[in-house]
Amino acid sequence: MNFEIGEMRLTQHFRYFLLVVLIGCFVLTTTACASEEADIPLERVIDSDQIFTVEILRSAGMKTSKQYDVTDLPGGIDAWYGFIKGVTGPKDIEARFYSSHQEAIEFGTVLAEEVSGDDANVDKETTTWKEGVKNRSRMASGGAADLAAWSGKRKPNYGDFVIFGNMILLCQGDDPQQSVAVCYELIESIRTSGE
């Protein structure tokens, strides 16, 4: 009799152990899948035949503050500096317009790469397109939570950029992922305001 009770307890413990293992595997699988979805990179080049203008950006919520002279911007037909009120607060945007999506890629990619990212060339003396160069850098904070602790150094304003149709959007961000996410906020507003 004691042997049967002991065997029954062992079976119950084994079932409990098996249930705990299965629940643990389920939680790990769910967590792994969720983190994979969150880490999907956003595309930097979005193909679109639509021709965008500054008016479309304004209707999508971008506040424009300065139109740039595009005389020395290869292939450029217009360019603006402004900001959007993003989910993390106001973020600077530089929008460069070209005649087509293909021209934005052909003429604009190299110049956008030059002024975005950690190694951005935001020096007035050496940057290729000098118009708006002062807006392409900002004060580096001494710490994320301590806005008063300025280091006195400047850092690039635009972590990355997105080519959407005939425009290049340079968006404020501390790193490429944050910057592209800001660009996507504006792009989503453009898409929803056009409906």
Residue pairs with C-beta under 8 A, 6 or more apart in sequence:
41 177
41 180
42 162
42 177
42 180
42 181
42 184
43 162
44 160
44 161
44 162
44 163
44 180
45 105
45 162
45 163
46 162
46 163
46 164
46 165
46 187
47 101
48 101
48 164
48 165
49 101
49 165
50 165
50 166
51 100
51 165
51 166
52 97
52 164
52 165
52 166
52 167
52 190
53 78
53 97
54 64
54 67
54 78
54 80
54 95
54 97
56 190
56 193
56 194
57 64
57 80
57 82
57 93
57 95
57 186
57 190
58 64
59 193
60 186
60 189
60 190
60 192
60 193
61 84
61 85
61 186
61 189
61 193
62 82
62 83
62 84
62 93
62 95
62 186
63 82
63 83
63 84
63 85
64 80
64 81
64 82
65 81
65 82
65 83
66 80
66 81
66 82
66 132
66 135
67 78
67 79
67 80
68 79
68 80
68 81
68 131
68 132
69 131
70 76
70 77
70 78
70 79
70 96
70 131
72 129
72 130
72 131
73 79
73 96
73 111
73 129
73 131
74 107
74 111
75 98
75 99
75 103
75 104
75 106
75 107
75 108
76 96
76 97
76 98
76 107
76 108
77 97
77 98
77 99
78 96
78 97
79 94
79 95
79 96
79 97
79 131
79 132
80 94
80 95
81 92
81 93
81 94
81 132
81 135
82 92
82 93
82 95
83 90
83 91
83 92
83 93
83 172
84 90
84 91
84 93
84 182
84 185
84 186
84 189
86 182
86 185
87 185
88 182
91 171
91 172
91 173
91 182
91 185
92 135
92 138
92 157
92 158
92 171
92 172
93 169
93 170
93 171
93 172
93 182
93 183
93 186
94 132
94 135
94 136
94 158
94 169
94 170
95 167
95 168
95 169
95 170
96 104
96 108
96 112
96 167
96 168
96 170
97 166
97 167
98 104
98 107
98 108
98 166
98 167
98 168
99 166
100 166
101 163
101 165
101 166
103 166
104 163
104 165
104 166
104 167
104 168
105 163
108 163
108 168
109 163
109 168
111 128
111 129
112 161
112 163
112 168
112 170
113 161
114 120
114 121
114 127
114 128
115 121
115 122
115 127
115 129
115 133
115 136
115 156
115 158
115 170
116 156
116 158
116 159
116 160
116 161
116 170
116 176
116 179
117 156
117 158
117 159
117 160
117 176
118 156
118 159
120 136
120 137
120 156
120 158
121 127
121 128
122 133
122 136
122 137
122 154
122 156
122 157
123 133
124 130
124 133
124 134
127 133
127 136
135 157
136 156
136 157
136 158
136 170
137 154
137 155
137 156
137 157
138 154
138 155
138 157
138 172
139 150
139 151
139 152
139 153
139 154
139 155
140 150
140 151
140 153
140 154
140 155
141 147
141 149
141 150
141 151
142 148
142 149
142 150
142 151
143 149
157 172
158 170
158 171
158 172
158 173
158 179
159 171
159 172
159 173
159 174
159 175
159 176
159 177
159 178
159 179
159 180
160 171
160 173
160 176
160 177
160 179
160 180
160 183
161 168
161 169
161 170
161 171
161 179
161 180
161 183
162 168
162 169
162 171
162 180
162 183
162 184
162 187
163 169
164 183
164 187
164 190
169 183
169 186
169 187
171 179
171 180
171 182
171 183
171 186
172 179
172 182
173 179
173 180
173 181
173 182
